Amino acid sequence: MTEPRSNKQLSDMPTWEAFMIPTLRVLSDGVVRTRRDIRPLVARESGLTEAQTRETLASGQPTHDNRIGWGLSFLTNVGALARPSRGNYVITEAGKFLLTRFPDGLVERDVNALGEDPSSPIRPYVASVTKKSNVPELPIESSALTPIEQVQSGVKRIHDKVASELLERLQDKDPSFFERAVVNLLVAMGYGGANGSGSVTQLTNDGGIDGVIDQDILGLSRVYIQAKRYADSNRVGRPDVQGFVGALHGRADSGVLITTSHFSQGARDYAASTPTRIILIDGQRLTNLMIQFKVGVQASETYDIVEVDEDFFA
């Protein structure tokens, strides 16, 4: 049987790691470029053939575009590239360091090793803001994993990447956008009922309430929300939770406090001890929920995993 043409082309396609040094070379002049501008330049720098540039994934996306995109994201994560604005990239001193250190190419483990060196300009790679799962990370070559485990590991890695980008996007937006986003998330989760509704508080003296969700059409049952769009280094502390509890006094006996950062232990302890039921959702859980309930994300590809139907052959 003749090998499918697409498989043969894929075997000749550079890995996403192999595109990293060509990407740094393209950006070595210090010019800020968009992702759309970078891709053809990297393809040319990598010496891709016309046949390779025509190779596509099942979704229709050019394979080299997908792999260059993974390289861009990884290099940005470790500080080799910076994004002065959304969708734009520029090389950093750390990127120039990598280009000098590995002129002939580098792989992920090279960069990760540098990230563990305190004297290196490379930042440690942050794989995800999500909790660790029992699904093993997928090595470059792994015969130990079953095909199902490889699929699960691949999906997890994609979700980790998207979760990290979601947090970055939310932190870049203004507070009002974040407030609308969390209201939309809770409505998508079902907090709004069949006839309920959700809205962002419009009043300037809202008392610390950023959003309200009516769980029934008459508004007899409400969910009150406070949204704090903080940077990772700015934790939500006990006084913030106490302030939210105070804002709820006389209105409700429960509420949801959502942040893009983290909660201090003092904040968690107070939320657990106060008679007012307060649900704390940090950036880690927030992005998990956004992916789960498809808020701010969309499915790019869908695959069906099949098995033999034993009932059919019974």
N, C-alpha and C positions, 0 to 999 in steps of 0.2 A: 504494500500500500504506500502511495506517495505521501510524504509528510506535508501537512497543510502549509501553505505559503506563509500564513501569518505566524505560525510557530517558528519557522525558520528565521523570519525577520526579527522576531522577538529575541531569539538567541543571539543575534548580532547587535542588538540595541544596547548602548551603554547603560549601566545601572544608574540609579539616582545619585549614588555616591560619586560616580565617575563624572557627573555633570557639575560638581561643586567647584573644582579648580577652574574649568572654563568659565563658570559664572563669575568667579572672583576676577578672572582676567578681563572679562568684558566690563566689569565695574571698576577696574583698577584706576581708571582715569578720574575717578571722583565725581563723575556726572550722576545726577539723580535721574533714574529711569523707572518707568512703569514696568510692571510684570509683563504686559503685552509687548513692550519694546524689547525686553530682555530675552524672551524666549527665542526669537529668530536669530538674534546675535549669538546666543549660546550654542544653538544648533549649528551655526556656521563655524564658530570657534571649535566645536567638537568634531567637525568634519563629517557630519551626517550626510548620507547619500539621499537622493530624492526618494528612493524607496523607503528608507527609514523615516523620513518626515511624513510619509503617507500612512505609516503604520498607525492603527487606532486601537483603542480598547473597545470592549463590548458596548460601552456607552456612546462611542463615536468620537471621544476626545483623543487627539493625537497622543500616542504613547510618550513621545519625547517631551511634550508639553507637561504631561502629568509628572514625569520624573524630574524635570527641571523645577517644577513647582514644589516638590518635596524637598529638593535641595535648597531652594530659596527659604523655605520655612525653617529648615534645620539650621542654616547659616544665620538666620535672624535670631533664632532661639538662643544660640550660643554667643551672640554679640559680634559675629563677623560682618554682619550687615545691619544697617539701621533703617527704620522706616520713618522718614521725616513727615510723611503724611500717608494717608491710607492708600495702599496699592503702589507706593513709590519706594524704591530701595536705593541705598548708597553704601559704598564700602566704608568700613571703619578701620581704625588702626589694628584691631584684632584680625580683621579680614586680610589686611596687608601682611600681617605676621604669618598667617596661614599660607598665603601665596608664596612668601619667601621660604617658609619652612618646608612646604610640600609642593614644589613647582611641577612635579610630574604626576601628582594625583594624591588623594587621601581618601580614607574611609572613615566611617562613623567612629570606630573604636580609637582611631588616632586623635580625633577631636575630643572624645570623652576623656581620654587619658590626660590631655592638656587641661581640660576643665577641672580635673582633680588636683592640679598643681596650683597652689596659691600664688606663685610668681608669674603664672601665665595670664595673658590678657583675655584668654578664652573663658567664658562663663560656663559653669556646669550645665549640661543639658537637662532641662526640666521636661520630662516626658509628658506630664499631665498634672492637672489640678485635681484629678479624680482619685478616689481611693484605689489602692492596689486590689486586684482581683486574683482569683485562683487560676486564671488563664495565663499560661506561661508566655513570656515574651518570645517572639519569633526570631531566631537567629538568622543570619544570612543564608546558611545552609543547615537544615535540620531534618534528619531522617527519623529522629526520635518521636516527632509529633505526627499524629494521624492527620489526614487531610481535613477533617472537621476541626481539629485543634488549630491547624494552620489558618483556617478561615476565621475562627473565633479570635485568634491572636491578631490577625490582620485587621479585623473590624475594630477590635479594641484600640489598636494603635491609631487608626483613623479617627475614632471617637476622642481619643486623648488629644490629638492635634486640633480637632474642631473645638473641643472644650477650652483649650488654651486660647484659641483665637476668639472664641465667644467672650471670655472674660476681658481680653484686651479691648475688644470692640465696645463692650459695655462701659469700661472704665474711660474710654476715649470720648464717649457721648456725654451730653449735658445731663444733669440730674433729672430733668423732666422726662427725657427719653427713657431713662432707667425706670422711673416710676411707672410709665406706661407699659414698659416691657414686663415688669413683675405682675402688674394687674392682668395683662394678657395671658401670662403663664398660669396664674391661679384660675382664671376662667377656663383655660384649656384643660386644666386638671379636674374640672368639674365643679369648682367653687363658684357657683352662679346659678346652678340648678337649670331646669328646663326653661324657666321664664325669668331667671334672675339677670343681673347685669353688673358690670364692673366699671368704675370710673376713677380717674385721678382727681384728688382734691384740688380745687381751683382757688380756694381762699388762702390768703397770705397768713391769716391767723388760724391755721388749721390745727394748732396745738400739737404738732408732731405727727399728725395722721396724713400720710401721703396718698393713700388709696382706700377706697371702700368698695366692697363687693356685696350686692344684695343677693341673698340666696333664694329669695322668693320674690314674686312680682310686687308684693306690697312693701317689701323692705323690712319685714318683721325680724328677719334673721340676717345679720350682717357680719362680714369679715373685715376687720380693720388692718391696714397694712402700713408699715413704715419701711422705706427703702433708703439704704445708705450706700451711695456709690463712692466707695473708698479705694485707695490704692492698696496693694498687697501689704505694704509696710504699716498701714494705719488700721490697727485693730479696733473693733467695736468693744468698748469696755462696759463695766457695770453701770456707770452713770448714764450711758446711752439707753440701756435696757430699763433702768429706773425711770428715766424720762418718758419712755414709751408707755410704761405701766401707768404713769401719772396722767398721760394724755388719754388713756383708755378709761380712767376713773369716771364713773357715772354714765359711760356709754356702752361698755361691753366688759365681759369677764374673760376675754381671750383676744389674741391678736397674733399677727405674723410679722417678724422683723427679718428683713432680707438684706444682705450686704454682698458686695463683690469681693470683700476681703475675708477676715476671720474674726472670731469672737474670742475674747480673753477668757481664761478659766473663771475669773471672777464674774464675768457676764453670764457664763453658762450656769454657774452655781446659783446666781441670783434668779435666773429664769426658772431653774428647777425648784426653787424654794418659795417663790412668791405665789400667793393664792390665785393671782391672775394667770391664766394659762397662756404662756408665750412660746410660740414656735420659732426657733432660730434657724435660719437657712443661710449658710455661708456660701462663698463663691464656688467651692467644690461641689456642694449639693445642688446649688443653683444651676450650674452648667449641666449636671447629670439630668436634672428635671427638664431643662430646655431641650436637650437631645431626645429624651424619652417621649416628651409630649409635642415634639416638632414645633417649637417656638424659636424663631430666629434661625432655623435650619431647614433644609429640604433634602429629600432623598435624591442622590445623584445616580445611583445604580441599584438595581435589585437583582438578586440571584436566587434561584430555587435550588435547594439541595434535595435530591430525590433518593428514595430507597425502594427496594422491591416490595410490592404490596403482597404480603403473605396471604391475605384473604382471597386475593384474585386466584392464587394457585392452590388454594385449599381443596 
